[in-house]
């Protein structure tokens, strides 16, 4: 087997496992929320899908970062963009992160004030259409929308640098969602009653739900594309490993263990491809719900998990092959394995 082929493949292992951080456990999907009450019970209406305990489906910026289609690490991006574009991207990303932190802080502060007012309204101590009630609701609603807008700008920027196929349409859709949210903010400013604000809540929730779906599909399809590229290379490598093992066998080397491990490796690669195909079928369904997309994301995680298991076997195979003039390859593989462990650790945060 040509050493250069193995070296290139081992480098690719490091890159493909980096994309684990694209699909965090929380993902971008928010739980659905039902509407509660009427205008006098706005307390139950949540822009982002809050339950009655005030738990929001808009994630903190930490999970927001991980949920983007796009969080292929900076080293991977640097390999695909010239230095100028990459530097511009990093500056923009840094600014957006700062904006996310600021909006998160303002959102939480407005939410706390809103919950206090909501409690007074529920207790009958304050009229929902009083100036205090309306102002607290408007502030909470506006801060929520601002938080959403910054989040979507983050998604949009990262998607532009993801190099995924078919991202153009998703980027346009996200930009349109941002414009719609900005228009709703103007409506909120001019609102004078809780009923008008509830109407805005319903409109914003619809915009946000559609934007989430776009982001989830975009992220999933980019990850799936990367997995597909990796699996194609894996199958090519398997054929070359099989030739190498057969060559050793013909020289009188006992290759039974190697053949067994290679068979296991192939089974994991096959399972990874099956899970990828199951996810793809959901992403391609125009009627897929957010729950469906969560299932698709889980399929991709299972696919990546199978890839990890396959690579663990591959490490053992290379460890054994180093005894047969593969020392240089093994050392390169060990370095890449160390990087992979670091990336996998990051992906679980």
N, C-alpha and C positions, 0 to 999 in steps of 0.2 A: 504494500500500500504506500502511496506517496505521502511523505511526511507533511508536505505543504497542505494537502487536503485535510489532514487531521488537525493541523494547526488552525486553519481557517474555520473548521467546524467548531473547535473548542472555543475560539473567540466568539463564535455565534451563540454558543450556549450561554455565555455571560450576558450577551445582549438580550436574548429571548427571555431569560429569567428576570431581567430588570422590569419587564412589563407586568410582572405580578403586582407591582404597586399601582397599576391602573385600576384594578378591581378590588377595592377594599371591602371589608365585610359590610360596612354601612352603605356603600354605593351612593348614588345620587337619588335613588328612588325614595320618595316620601310616602308614608302611609296615607291612605285616603281619609278624608274627614267628612262627616255628615254635617249638615246645617242644623243649628239648634235655635229654636225659638223665633221670635219676631224682633222688630226694631227695639223694643223695650228690653230685650234679652240679648243684646249684642254680645254680651259676655261669652256666649257660647259660640259665636261666629269666629272662626280663625282664618286669617289670611293664608297661613302656611300649613294648616292641618293640625293645629294645636288641639290637644285634648283638654278636658276641663281642669286638669292640673297644670296647664300652661306649658306642657312639653311640646316643643316645636319639631317639625320635620325638616326645617331648614337647618342643615348641619353647621357645626362650628367650622372655622376656617381650616382646621387641621384635616377634617375629613373632606372638606371641600377640595383641598389640594389633591387628595388622593383620588377623588372621584372623577377627575378630569381625564379625557381620552388622550393622553397627552403627557401624562406624567411619566413618559419614558425619560429616564434620567438625563441630566444635562450632558454627560459624556456622550450618550447616544445621539443627542441632537447636534452636538458639536461636530460629529463626523459627517453630518448631512447638510450643514450650512456653512457658508463662509464666515470668517471671523466677524466681519462687520454686522451681518444679519444676526448672528448669534449674540453679539454684545447688545444689539438693540433689543433683542428678545428678552435678554436677562434684565435689562433696565426696566422694560415694560412690566415684566413679571414681578420684579421687586416692588414697583409702584402699586400694582394691583394687590399684592399681598398686604402692603401697608393700608391700602384702602379697605380691604376686607377686615382687617383688625379694627380699624376706626369704625366702620359701619356696624360691626358686630357689637362693639361697645355701646354705640348709640342705640342700637336695636334693643339690647338688654335693658338699658336704662329706661327707654320708652315703654318697654314691656312691663317692667316693674310698676311704673306709674299707672299703666293701663289696668293691671290686675288689681291694684288698690281701688281704683275707681269702679271697676267691675264688681268688686265685693260690696261696695256701698250701694250700687244699683240693685244688686241681687237682694240686699237686705232692706231695700225700700227707703234708704236714707238719702238717696240722690236720684233726681230725675235723669233718665238717660239722655234726654235732649237738652239738658242744662248746658251752659257754656263750658263748665268744667268737664262734664261727661263727653261732650263732642270734641273738645280740644284734646283730651287725653287719647281718644280714639283716633283722631286725625294724626296725632304725633306718632302713635304706635303703627298705624297703617303706613304712613309715609316712611318711617324708618325700616319697616319690613320690606317695602318695595325697593328702597335704596339698597338694602342688603342683597335682595334678589338680583338687582341690576349689576352690582359689582361682581356677584358670583357668576352671572352669565357672561360678563366681560372676561372674566378669568377663563371660563370654559372656551369662549370664542378665541382668545389669544392662544391658548394651548393647542386648540384644534388646528389652528393655522400652521403650527409648527410640528404637527404630528406626522406629516407626510403620508397620511392614510388616504386610500382611494375613496372617492365619493364624499369627501368632507365638505366640498364647496357648497352643496345643497344644505347641509346641516349648518354651516356658518351663516348662510343667508337667513335661514329660519331663526337662528338665535338672535341675529341682529334685529330681525323683525319683532321678536318677542321683547327685546329691550326697548324698542320704539313704542310698543303698545303699553309697556309698563310705565314709561315716562309720560305717556298721554294720560294714564290712569292717575298718576300723581297729581297732574293738573286738576283733574276732576275732584280729587280728595281735598285739595286746597280750597276749592270753591264750595264744598259741601257744607250744609248748614244743619243737617239732621242725621240721626243715627240711621234712618232708613236709606238715605242717600249713600251713607258710608257702607251699609250692608250691600247695596247694589255694587259698589266698587269692589268690595271684598269678593263677591262672586265672580266678577269679571277678572280680577287679578288672579284668583285661584285657577280659573280656566287657563289663563295665559301661562301661569307658572307650571301647571300640570303638563301642558303641551311642550313647554321648554324642557322640562325634566325628561320627558319621553325622547325628545330629540337628542338630548345629551347622552342619555343611556344607550340609545341605539348607536350614536356616533362612537362612543367609547367602546362598546362591545364589538362593533365591526372593525375598528382599528386593531383591537387586541386579536380578534379572530384572524385578521389578515396576517399579523405577525406570527401567530401560531401556525398558520398554514405554510408560511415560508419556512419556518423551522422544521415542520414535519416532512416537507419535501426533502430538505437536506438530510434529515434523519434517515429517511428511507434509502437515500443514496449512500450514506455512510454505512448502513447495515449491510448493503450489498458488498461494499469494499471490505468490511470487517469479516464477512463470511468468506471472501476470497482469501484473506490473510490467514484466517483460522484453518481453512482447508490446506493452505500451503504448509503451515506448521505441522498439520496432521500427516501430510505426505512425507515430511522429514522425520517422522517418528515421534513427534511430540504428542503427549496425551492431551487432547483438546476437548475432552468430554465436558469439563466444567465450563470452559469458554463457550462451547456450543449451547449449553443450557442457559447460560447468562444472556447470550445473544438472543435466544428464543424468548426469554422473559422481556428483554429490552424491546423486541418487536411487538410483543403483546401490549405493553404499555403505550407504545407509539400508536398502535391500532386503536386502543381505547381512547387515547387523546383525540384522534381524528374523529371518532364516533361522537364524542361529546361536543367537539367543535361543530360538527354537522348538525347536531340537535340544536345548538345555540343559533346557528345561522338560519335555520328554518323559522325560528321565532323572530329574529331581527328582520327577516324578509316579509313577515306578515304585517300588512298595513293596519290590521285591526288588533294588533298585540296590545294588551293592557300593561300597566306598570307592573302588575303582579307577574304577568308573562315574562316581562323583561328581567325581573329579578330571577326568575327561573333560568332564563338564558344566561345571565351573568354567573349563576351558580354552575351551569354547565361548563362555562369557560374556566371557572376556578378548578373544577374537577379535571378539565383537560390539562390545565397547567400543573395540577397535582400529579397527573400521570406522567407529564413531561419531566417533572422533578424526580419521580421514581425511576424513570428510564435513565436519567442522567446519573443517578446514584449507581445504577448497574454499570453504566458506561465508565464511571470512575474505576470500578473494580476491574473491568475488562482492560482498561489502559494500565492499571497497576500491574496486572499479570503480564501484559504485553511488553512492559518495560524491560522484562528479563530477556527479551529477544530483540535487542537493538532499538528499544523505544524509550531510552532514558531521556533524551531531549524532549520528546513529545510529552512524557509524563511530567517533567518539570513545568512546562508551559501550562499543561492541564491543571496542575496543582495551584498555580497562581490564579488561574481563572476560577477555580473552584472556591478559593478564598473570597474572591470578589462576589461570586454568586451567593455565598453564605451571607455576606454583608447586605446584599440587595434583598435577599429573602427576609432578613431580619427587619429591614426598613419597611418592607411591604406589609408587615403585620401590625404596624403602629396605627 
